[in-house]
Amino acid sequence: MAWTNVLVGQSGGPTAVINSSLAGVYESAKAYGAPHVYGMQYGIEGLLQGRIIDLDEQLADKMQIELLKRTPSSFLGSCRCKLPDAAVDDRPYKTLFQLFAQYAIGAVFYIGGNDSMDTIAKLSAYGASVNSPVRFIGVPKTIDNDLIHTDHTPGYGSAAKYVATILKEVICDSSVYNIRSVTVAEIMGRNAGWLTAAAALSRGTDCDGPDLILLPEHTFDEAAFLSRVAELERTRHNVIIAVSEGVRNADGVFLCDLVSTAGQLDAFGHKAILSGTSRYLADLIRVRLGCKTRAIEFSTLQRCASHLASRTDVTEAYQVGGAAVEAAFHGETGRMAAIRRMADQPYRIATETVDVMAVANQEKHVPLDWITPDGMQVTDDFERYARPLIQAELTPIYINGVPQHIHLQEPQK
């Protein structure tokens, strides 16, 4: 078959390896004979404004591709833009499909999380309704690891590696002084605790890991929590707690809202700002138990630390980008590239595609049987699942003492 031009975009929160998926899409599309690979600048929102980049001009040689794989954040820029129901308002779709025709686009790839899969699902459905030949494939990405129908999500392994590494260093730092103290580390995760659970991966022969791990999947019980912290304090000087930013109490209230009323919602109706959970718990412990506390927020560092990227994650991010292109080339549409685990030891995966409609707007949570009954730790089953995802490293290319990155070159006007 004759292969036409393709278009790729990135959406939602970035990761340390989202650009590896972009590299996978780009190189695979060129290998399949795509005359041009175009990029959406600032995702579907930028595309609606006609902001299209020719990636052939941006990625002219292998060195740029290698730098792209080692560059954090979204090379093309991102957005959080929710397309309307086409039955209610089809104007954005008419604009988009006119652009697809103008640029001779045969396939569209969108790299993102469950909200981005909503975009692909809507575009695919509209395309089918107007008999468009354009194929639409989603490429999974999120540090939250909350996409369903894939074993795990590219971006998670590197963020998990960062969390485990930095928390291990925090644990070392907390032991410097011979005083009672509690350190509370706040880790991203609105409704799913996968990333906070990765704090358990800091455990080893030289580190006991965090004493408590609190996930959104388990309701926070203040009395039980304080009792457990007090018990730990009696046996050790330094207590380390890892907590998801999205932990709620029995009334369903985010703990962060007890210290902050920042209630903004994004385009998909999600709470846009979750911050303050660690401060709330640190203050609670200080007031109720009378000991020294400190709160640490890993914040955006956990999603942009490409210097601590997992090589496994980089490789798999590239693979799902390539798998998406292969699926489109063979006629698939309305699908998402996914990872299927073949074995734990030795760790092996295969790529496949799944119905994007079944993925969009859904969330995968940490299984309750991977959380201890008291809701304050994870089990060995979680470690068996997550440990392979953080293996090996991809060293940055250092120039003048710091990592070298690639940046989008704005087209000449």
C-alpha positions in Angstrom: 0.0 0.0 0.0 1.1 3.6 -0.5 1.9 5.2 2.8 0.8 8.8 3.3 1.9 11.6 5.6 1.4 11.1 9.4 0.7 13.5 12.2 1.7 13.0 15.9 1.0 15.0 19.0 1.7 14.9 22.8 -0.8 15.7 25.5 -1.2 15.8 29.2 1.5 15.9 31.8 5.0 15.1 30.4 7.3 12.3 31.4 11.0 11.6 31.2 10.5 9.2 28.2 7.5 10.7 26.3 10.0 11.8 23.6 11.2 8.2 23.2 7.7 7.4 22.1 7.8 10.3 19.7 11.1 9.0 18.3 9.5 5.6 17.9 6.6 7.0 15.9 8.9 9.2 13.8 11.5 6.5 12.9 8.9 3.8 12.3 6.8 6.1 10.1 9.8 7.0 8.0 10.8 3.3 7.8 7.3 2.5 6.5 7.7 5.2 3.9 5.8 8.2 5.2 6.8 11.1 3.0 6.4 13.6 5.8 5.9 13.2 9.6 4.2 16.3 11.0 3.9 17.3 14.7 1.1 19.1 16.5 2.5 22.0 18.5 0.7 22.0 21.8 -1.4 19.0 21.1 -4.9 19.0 19.7 -5.4 22.6 21.0 -2.5 23.8 18.9 -3.6 21.8 16.0 -7.0 23.5 16.0 -5.0 26.8 15.7 -3.1 25.3 12.7 0.2 24.9 14.6 1.8 22.1 12.6 5.6 21.4 12.6 7.4 19.4 10.0 9.5 16.9 12.0 11.7 16.1 9.1 13.2 19.5 9.5 13.5 19.1 13.3 15.0 15.6 13.4 17.5 15.7 10.5 20.0 13.1 11.8 20.6 10.3 14.2 22.2 12.4 16.9 19.0 14.5 17.1 17.0 11.3 17.6 19.3 10.2 20.3 19.1 13.5 22.1 15.3 13.4 21.7 15.2 10.1 23.6 17.2 11.7 26.4 15.2 14.9 26.6 12.5 15.2 29.2 9.1 16.9 28.9 7.1 17.1 25.7 9.2 18.1 22.7 6.2 19.2 20.8 4.5 20.9 23.7 1.3 19.7 25.4 -2.2 20.7 26.3 -5.2 19.6 28.4 -8.0 20.1 25.8 -11.2 18.1 25.9 -13.0 17.8 22.5 -16.7 18.2 22.7 -19.2 15.5 21.8 -19.4 15.7 18.0 -23.2 15.3 18.2 -23.4 18.5 20.2 -20.7 20.5 18.5 -18.9 19.2 15.4 -17.1 22.4 14.5 -13.7 21.4 15.9 -13.9 18.1 14.0 -14.6 19.8 10.7 -11.6 22.0 11.3 -9.3 19.1 12.2 -10.4 16.9 9.3 -9.9 19.8 6.9 -6.3 20.0 8.2 -5.9 16.3 7.7 -7.0 16.6 4.1 -4.8 19.7 3.6 -1.7 18.0 4.8 -2.5 14.6 3.2 -2.6 12.9 6.6 -3.2 9.2 6.6 -2.7 8.4 10.2 -2.8 10.4 13.5 -0.9 9.4 16.7 -1.6 10.9 20.1 0.8 10.2 22.9 -0.8 10.6 26.3 -2.9 9.2 29.2 -6.5 8.3 29.6 -7.8 11.8 28.7 -5.7 11.7 25.5 -7.2 8.3 24.7 -10.6 10.1 24.9 -9.4 12.4 22.1 -8.3 9.5 19.9 -11.6 7.7 20.6 -13.6 10.8 19.6 -11.6 11.4 16.5 -11.9 7.8 15.4 -15.6 7.8 16.0 -16.1 11.0 14.0 -13.9 9.7 11.2 -16.0 6.6 10.9 -19.2 8.7 10.8 -17.9 10.6 7.8 -16.1 7.7 6.1 -12.7 9.2 6.5 -9.7 7.0 5.6 -7.6 8.6 8.3 -6.4 6.1 11.0 -6.2 7.1 14.7 -3.9 5.3 17.2 -3.2 6.2 20.8 0.3 5.8 22.3 0.2 5.3 26.1 2.0 7.7 28.4 1.7 8.6 32.1 3.8 8.5 35.3 0.6 7.6 37.1 0.5 4.1 35.5 -3.3 4.2 35.6 -4.2 3.2 32.0 -6.2 0.0 31.8 -5.6 -2.8 29.3 -1.8 -2.4 29.4 0.4 -4.1 31.9 2.1 -0.7 32.7 2.5 2.6 31.1 5.7 4.2 29.6 6.8 7.0 31.9 6.0 5.1 35.0 9.2 3.1 35.3 11.4 6.2 35.1 9.3 8.1 37.6 9.3 5.1 39.9 13.1 4.9 39.6 13.3 8.6 40.6 11.0 8.2 43.6 12.9 5.1 44.9 16.3 6.7 44.4 15.5 10.1 45.9 13.6 8.7 48.8 16.6 6.4 49.5 18.8 9.5 49.7 16.2 11.3 51.9 16.3 8.3 54.3 20.1 8.7 54.5 19.8 12.4 55.1 17.2 11.9 57.9 19.6 9.8 59.9 22.2 12.5 60.4 21.0 13.9 63.7 20.4 12.0 66.9 16.9 13.4 67.4 13.4 12.1 67.0 12.0 13.2 63.6 9.3 12.3 61.1 9.8 13.0 57.4 6.7 13.0 55.1 7.4 12.8 51.4 4.5 13.7 49.1 4.4 11.9 45.7 2.1 12.4 42.7 -1.1 10.4 42.3 -4.6 11.8 42.3 -6.7 8.6 42.4 -4.1 5.8 41.9 -1.2 5.1 44.1 1.2 3.4 41.7 3.9 6.0 42.0 3.8 6.4 45.7 3.9 2.6 46.0 7.2 2.8 44.1 8.7 4.2 47.3 8.9 0.6 48.4 11.5 0.0 45.7 14.0 1.9 47.8 14.3 -1.1 50.1 17.5 -3.2 49.8 20.3 -4.6 51.8 21.4 -1.1 52.7 18.0 0.5 53.2 14.7 -0.4 55.0 12.7 1.9 52.8 9.8 4.0 54.1 8.1 3.0 57.3 4.6 3.9 56.0 3.2 4.1 52.5 -0.3 5.8 52.2 -2.2 5.4 48.9 -5.5 6.9 47.6 -6.9 3.4 47.2 -7.2 3.2 51.0 -9.2 5.7 53.1 -7.1 7.7 55.6 -7.8 6.9 59.2 -6.3 9.6 61.4 -6.5 7.8 64.7 -4.9 4.6 63.3 -2.3 6.6 61.5 -1.2 8.6 64.6 -1.2 5.4 66.7 1.1 3.7 64.2 3.5 6.7 64.0 3.7 6.9 67.8 4.5 3.2 67.9 7.2 3.5 65.3 8.7 6.5 67.2 9.2 4.4 70.2 11.5 2.0 68.4 13.5 4.3 66.1 14.7 7.9 65.9 13.6 8.6 62.3 10.3 7.7 60.7 9.8 8.0 57.0 6.4 8.3 55.4 5.6 8.2 51.7 2.1 9.6 50.8 0.1 10.1 47.6 -1.0 13.6 47.0 -4.6 12.3 46.5 -5.1 10.6 49.8 -8.6 11.3 51.2 -10.3 10.9 54.6 -13.5 9.0 55.4 -15.6 12.0 54.2 -13.9 11.8 50.8 -12.0 15.1 51.3 -8.5 15.4 50.0 -6.1 15.9 52.9 -4.4 18.7 50.9 -7.7 20.6 50.9 -7.5 20.7 54.7 -4.6 23.1 54.3 -5.4 24.5 50.9 -8.6 25.4 49.1 -7.1 25.5 45.6 -10.0 23.8 43.9 -9.3 24.5 40.2 -10.5 21.8 37.8 -8.9 21.1 34.4 -10.7 20.6 31.1 -11.5 17.0 32.0 -13.0 17.9 35.4 -9.9 16.7 37.4 -8.6 18.7 40.3 -5.8 20.7 38.7 -3.7 21.4 41.8 -3.0 18.8 44.5 -0.5 20.0 47.0 -0.2 20.1 50.7 -0.9 16.5 51.8 2.6 16.2 53.3 2.4 19.5 55.1 -1.0 18.5 56.6 0.4 15.2 57.9 3.7 16.8 59.1 1.7 19.4 61.1 -0.7 16.8 62.4 2.2 14.7 63.8 4.0 17.7 65.2 0.9 19.0 67.1 -0.4 15.7 68.2 2.8 13.8 68.9 5.1 16.7 69.7 8.1 15.7 67.6 10.2 17.4 64.9 8.7 16.9 61.4 9.4 18.0 57.9 7.4 17.8 54.7 8.9 17.2 51.2 7.1 17.5 47.9 8.7 15.8 45.0 6.4 17.8 42.7 7.3 18.0 39.0 10.8 16.7 39.6 9.5 13.1 39.5 8.2 13.4 36.0 11.1 15.3 34.4 14.2 13.6 35.8 15.6 12.1 32.5 19.0 11.8 34.2 17.5 9.0 36.3 15.4 7.4 33.5 15.0 3.7 33.4 16.5 2.2 30.2 13.7 -0.4 30.3 11.2 2.5 30.2 13.1 4.3 27.4 13.1 1.2 25.3 9.5 0.3 25.9 8.4 3.9 25.2 10.1 3.7 21.9 8.6 0.3 21.2 5.0 1.4 21.7 5.5 4.3 19.4 6.7 1.9 16.7 3.8 -0.5 17.5 1.3 2.3 17.0 2.7 3.1 13.5 2.8 -0.6 12.6 -0.9 -1.0 13.6 -1.9 2.0 11.5 0.1 0.8 8.5 -1.8 -2.5 8.7 -5.2 -0.8 8.7 -6.0 -0.5 12.4 -7.8 2.6 13.8 -9.5 3.4 17.1 -6.8 1.5 18.9 -4.1 2.1 21.5 -0.7 0.5 21.6 -0.3 -1.5 24.7 2.3 -3.7 26.7 1.6 -7.3 27.5 3.9 -8.9 30.1 5.1 -12.3 29.0 7.2 -13.2 32.0 8.7 -11.7 35.2 12.0 -13.6 35.4 13.5 -13.0 32.9 11.4 -10.0 32.3 9.8 -10.1 28.8 7.0 -8.0 27.2 5.3 -7.9 23.9 3.4 -5.0 22.3 -0.2 -5.3 21.1 -3.1 -3.0 20.4 -6.4 -2.6 22.4 -9.7 -0.9 21.7 -9.1 2.8 22.7 -12.8 3.2 23.6 -12.2 0.7 26.4 -9.3 2.7 27.8 -10.5 6.3 27.5 -11.6 7.9 30.8 -10.9 4.8 32.8 -8.4 4.3 35.7 -6.4 1.4 36.9 -5.8 1.3 40.6 -3.3 -0.6 42.7 -4.9 -3.9 43.6 -6.2 -3.9 47.1 -4.5 -7.3 47.8 -1.1 -5.5 47.0 -1.8 -3.2 50.0 -1.5 -4.4 53.6 -4.8 -4.6 55.5 -4.0 -1.5 57.6 -3.5 0.5 54.4 0.0 1.7 55.4 2.3 -0.5 53.3 2.5 -2.5 50.0 3.1 -6.2 49.7 5.8 -8.2 47.9 3.5 -8.7 45.0 3.8 -5.0 44.1 7.6 -5.2 44.2 7.6 -8.3 41.9 5.4 -6.2 39.5 7.4 -2.9 39.6 11.0 -3.9 40.1 11.6 -4.9 36.5 10.4 -1.6 35.2 13.2 0.5 36.8 16.1 -1.6 35.6 19.2 -0.2 33.9 20.0 3.4 32.9 20.4 5.5 29.8 23.2 8.0 30.5 22.6 11.5 29.3 24.9 13.0 26.8 26.8 15.6 28.9 28.1 18.8 27.4 30.1 21.2 29.6 29.1 19.3 32.7 25.3 19.1 32.2 23.0 17.0 30.1 22.4 18.1 26.5 18.7 18.3 25.4 17.0 19.0 22.1 14.4 21.8 21.7 11.8 22.5 19.1 13.0 25.1 16.6 10.2 27.5 15.8 9.5 27.6 12.0 10.8 30.7 10.2 8.0 33.3 9.6 
